Amino acid sequence: MANPLIGIFRVKELRERIIFTVGMLVVFRIGAVLPIPGINVRELSAYFLSMANSGNPIVDYLDFFAGGAFSNFSVFMLGIMPYISMSIIMQLLLIVFPALKKISQEDGGRKKIQKWQRYGTVAVCLVQSFAVTQYAQAISRSVDNLLSIGIVPFTLIAMLTVTTGTMFLMWIGEQITKRGIGNGISLLIFAGIVARLPQAVWELIQRMRSGDINPVFVIVVFVMFVAVIALVVFEQQGQRKIPVNYAKRVVGRKMYGAQNTYIPFKINPSGVIPVIFASSILTFPLQIATTVGGNVAWLATVARVLSPRGSLYNVLYVLLIIFFAYFYTQVTLNPVEIAKQIRENGGSIPGIRTERIEEYLTKILNRIVLPGSLYLAMIAVIPTFIQWAFKFPSSISYLMGGTSLLILVGVDLDTMSQIEGLLKMHHHEGLTKKGRLRGRNL
């Protein structure tokens, strides 16, 4: 009776939300193995198996974010990344063009912005899906009977199928957020990573048996894996509390007494968003260069230079993570807006003049975001370090550290916090006795 896991299924609303979420994730995983019409699955599997044995970090990297759907040439092979890429572009446009931001603040403006964002996602999907067809044609030159139909029909069918698959994934993510539990888009990425774990563990065991990997290195990496998880949880739960005092005020016929509260600034206010944004920005040109590189010489050079194992890629990755950490924090926690709300409600920060609240909050945020973003960047490059130091294959190192850990831990904390809130709302015990679980707001 006191078991919180049993309490989850005793609450009707929570039980229905969980069942709906699981059902949508099952649909996502089924679609990840359904190939595009016109692809010879047997020949494709043999080709990627040979590529895996010889080592292809770019294919492993693209497959990682698609949850294995890229190597299957499935209808979901682009994953949800085109939608995330378009979200980044739209956020940047809202900052660059004040008129567009003004539209978003009007009545119904948010829905209009979301509609434009969906149209932009279709355009991004068409570009990436065309690049995928070029990649399939490049493979067909070295693999007989890969395409069972002509090049022109395959190009049109593949572009339509893959674009529809991504838009359907976007709809699934929105439905999970609305009718399920957790953030739908984040859960789709989470499910893709988790689905790759059994295969990665089995490959690790096979390499240990064959003597390609030293078991001592596996133990060291596993300890590092557990330590990073603990550090990620600790860092995401840490916060800086800014005290705010409100004076007595009269609203209508009621007088509200003075109260003391605080503004919670997390050490990493943006959560795992900078890592996902940085990965998405780098994945887009990498996918175009990889898939079309066989036909264009300079794109082949770009694909080689932007290899996930290369130094240039990792430098750009770190810089983008730091940039998006500051960018997303300024979008979600605007010191100007916070200071304006404090003044309008008759509040003040002890020891800080009212006209200097903005400056004080900006200074605090900058001090918090810098170490938080550097910490994210350090964790994100762990896979490269594991490959370089311990000679682990990329398919395993991507899942045992870096981006995967940040996404797995972040989405898990966010989903658990929502379950915790629903349990408390229905007067049940939460998942944690101390009740200190806080969401990530992905």
LINRA-V809188 format. One record per helix or strand. SS is the DSSP state (A for helix, B for strand). FROM is the first residue (numbers start at 1). TO is the last residue. Records with the same first field share a line. If there is no record, write none. Layout:
BEGIN
SS: FROM-TO  FROM-TO
END
This chain:
BEGIN
A: 4-10  12-31  41-54  57-65  69-72  81-96  98-105  109-142  151-179  184-210  215-237  273-292  297-305  311-332  335-344  354-380  382-390  394-400  403-425
B: 35-35  39-39  74-74  147-147  239-246  249-251  254-256  259-266  347-348
END
